[in-house]
């Protein structure tokens, strides 16, 4: 395959999930939980009058800081999808970690891929996945397919012109909206 064929049949698009009030609450609770974990020996020592526990507080600090940094990445979500000829892959990236594959399917096996609307019956699907910036994004698309486990999946994602054109080439049920930003 030549480089020009590869570039015309390949699209990659990544985007970060917008931070919602619910995400802000999760982050606040996370920070509060970490602080509580690190102060646990002091709290136990004061409540139960077991003061020798204060001496193990540095251990909680030494363990707590790296653990907090490691787990905080799960509060930072970035999504990336690639369309390589008729192969569609959706991945999630937590913080700066390596991408984790969520779904992979052939574009030919998709029931549809169209701009998202409220007329879709979500109860007809086993799994509904939101891999989008926000629920009200103007470039929000939805697709339906059966995953490798045989479950019906409804996947919301951010559409890009190039990716959707490639998907449309391999499956005519993909609707391309000309008003897309990317």
C-alpha positions as CSV (number, residue, x, y, z in Angstrom):
1,X,0.0,0.0,0.0
2,X,1.4,3.4,-0.9
3,X,1.5,6.4,1.5
4,X,-1.2,8.2,-0.5
5,X,-3.6,5.2,-0.1
6,X,-2.9,5.0,3.6
7,X,-3.5,8.7,4.1
8,X,-6.8,8.7,2.2
9,X,-8.1,5.6,4.0
10,X,-7.0,6.4,7.5
11,X,-8.4,8.9,10.0
12,X,-7.6,9.5,13.7
13,X,-9.4,11.9,16.0
14,X,-8.9,12.5,19.7
15,X,-10.7,14.8,22.1
16,X,-11.0,15.4,25.8
17,X,-14.2,15.0,27.7
18,X,-15.6,18.3,29.0
19,X,-15.7,18.7,32.7
20,X,-19.2,18.7,34.0
21,X,-20.5,19.7,37.5
22,X,-20.7,15.9,38.2
23,X,-17.0,15.5,37.4
24,X,-16.2,18.5,39.6
25,X,-18.0,16.8,42.5
26,X,-16.1,13.5,41.8
27,X,-12.8,15.4,41.9
28,X,-13.8,17.2,45.2
29,X,-14.8,13.8,46.8
30,X,-11.6,12.3,45.5
31,X,-9.4,15.0,47.1
32,X,-11.4,14.8,50.3
33,X,-11.0,11.0,50.4
34,X,-7.2,11.3,49.8
35,X,-6.8,13.9,52.6
36,X,-9.0,11.7,54.9
37,X,-6.8,8.6,54.1
38,X,-3.6,10.5,54.9
39,X,-5.0,11.9,58.1
40,X,-6.5,8.5,59.2
41,X,-3.8,7.7,61.8
42,X,-4.3,11.1,63.5
43,X,-8.1,10.7,63.5
44,X,-7.9,7.2,65.0
45,X,-5.3,8.4,67.6
46,X,-7.5,11.3,68.7
47,X,-10.8,9.4,68.8
48,X,-9.6,6.2,70.4
49,X,-6.7,7.7,72.4
50,X,-4.1,5.4,70.7
51,X,-1.4,8.0,70.3
52,X,1.4,5.7,69.0
53,X,-0.5,5.6,65.6
54,X,0.7,9.1,65.0
55,X,4.2,7.6,64.4
56,X,2.9,5.6,61.3
57,X,1.4,8.8,59.7
58,X,4.5,9.3,57.5
59,X,3.8,5.8,56.1
60,X,0.3,6.9,55.1
61,X,1.8,10.1,53.5
62,X,4.5,8.1,51.6
63,X,1.9,5.7,50.3
64,X,-0.9,8.2,49.8
65,X,0.8,10.7,47.5
66,X,1.8,8.3,44.8
67,X,-1.4,6.4,45.1
68,X,-3.4,9.7,44.7
69,X,-1.4,10.7,41.6
70,X,-1.9,7.2,40.1
71,X,-5.6,7.2,40.7
72,X,-6.3,10.8,39.7
73,X,-5.7,10.0,36.1
74,X,-9.0,8.1,36.1
75,X,-10.7,11.5,36.5
76,X,-9.1,12.8,33.3
77,X,-10.7,11.1,30.2
78,X,-9.6,11.5,26.6
79,X,-11.1,9.6,23.8
80,X,-9.5,8.6,20.5
81,X,-10.9,6.8,17.6
82,X,-9.3,5.6,14.4
83,X,-10.8,4.6,11.1
84,X,-8.4,2.5,9.1
85,X,-10.1,1.4,5.9
86,X,-13.2,-0.4,7.3
87,X,-11.9,-0.9,10.8
88,X,-13.3,1.4,13.6
89,X,-11.5,1.5,17.0
90,X,-12.6,3.5,20.0
91,X,-10.0,4.0,22.8
92,X,-10.0,5.7,26.1
93,X,-6.9,7.4,27.6
94,X,-6.8,8.1,31.4
95,X,-4.5,10.9,32.0
96,X,-1.2,10.2,30.3
97,X,-1.6,6.5,30.3
98,X,-1.5,4.3,27.2
99,X,-4.8,4.1,25.3
100,X,-7.1,1.3,26.3
101,X,-9.3,-0.3,23.6
102,X,-13.0,0.1,24.3
103,X,-14.5,-1.2,21.1
104,X,-13.4,-2.4,17.7
105,X,-15.7,-3.2,14.9
106,X,-15.8,-3.3,11.1
107,X,-17.6,-0.3,9.6
108,X,-19.5,-2.7,7.4
109,X,-21.1,-4.3,10.5
110,X,-22.5,-1.0,11.8
111,X,-26.2,-0.7,11.6
112,X,-25.9,3.1,11.2
113,X,-23.8,6.1,12.1
114,X,-25.7,9.4,12.1
115,X,-25.9,12.7,13.9
116,X,-27.3,12.0,17.4
117,X,-30.9,12.8,18.2
118,X,-33.3,12.1,20.9
119,X,-35.5,9.7,18.9
120,X,-33.2,6.7,19.5
121,X,-34.6,4.1,21.7
122,X,-31.8,3.3,24.2
123,X,-33.6,0.5,25.8
124,X,-33.2,-1.7,22.8
125,X,-29.4,-1.9,23.4
126,X,-27.4,-3.9,25.9
127,X,-24.8,-1.2,26.3
128,X,-24.9,2.6,25.8
129,X,-21.5,4.3,25.8
130,X,-20.8,8.0,25.8
131,X,-17.4,8.7,24.3
132,X,-18.1,12.4,23.6
133,X,-17.0,15.9,24.7
134,X,-20.5,16.5,26.1
135,X,-24.1,15.4,25.6
136,X,-24.9,18.6,23.7
137,X,-21.9,18.7,21.4
138,X,-22.8,20.0,17.8
139,X,-20.6,17.2,16.3
140,X,-22.2,14.4,18.3
141,X,-22.7,11.2,16.3
142,X,-24.2,7.9,17.3
143,X,-23.5,4.4,15.9
144,X,-24.9,1.0,16.6
145,X,-23.2,-2.4,16.2
146,X,-22.8,-5.8,17.8
147,X,-19.5,-6.2,19.8
148,X,-17.4,-9.3,19.9
149,X,-19.3,-10.6,22.9
150,X,-22.6,-10.5,20.9
151,X,-24.0,-7.4,22.8
152,X,-25.8,-4.6,21.0
153,X,-23.8,-1.4,21.6
154,X,-25.0,2.2,21.1
155,X,-21.9,4.4,20.9
156,X,-21.9,8.2,21.0
157,X,-18.8,9.9,19.7
158,X,-17.5,13.1,18.1
159,X,-17.7,13.1,14.4
160,X,-15.0,14.3,12.1
161,X,-15.4,14.9,8.3
162,X,-12.6,12.7,7.2
163,X,-13.5,9.7,9.4
164,X,-17.2,9.8,8.5
165,X,-16.4,10.0,4.8
166,X,-14.2,6.9,5.0
167,X,-16.9,5.2,7.0
168,X,-19.5,6.2,4.4
169,X,-17.3,4.7,1.7
170,X,-17.4,1.3,3.4
171,X,-21.0,1.5,4.6
172,X,-23.7,3.6,3.0
173,X,-25.7,3.8,6.3
174,X,-23.2,6.3,7.6
175,X,-24.7,9.8,7.3
176,X,-22.2,12.6,6.8
177,X,-23.3,16.1,8.0
178,X,-21.6,18.9,6.2
179,X,-21.8,21.2,9.2
180,X,-19.1,19.4,11.2
181,X,-16.3,21.6,12.7
182,X,-13.5,19.0,12.2
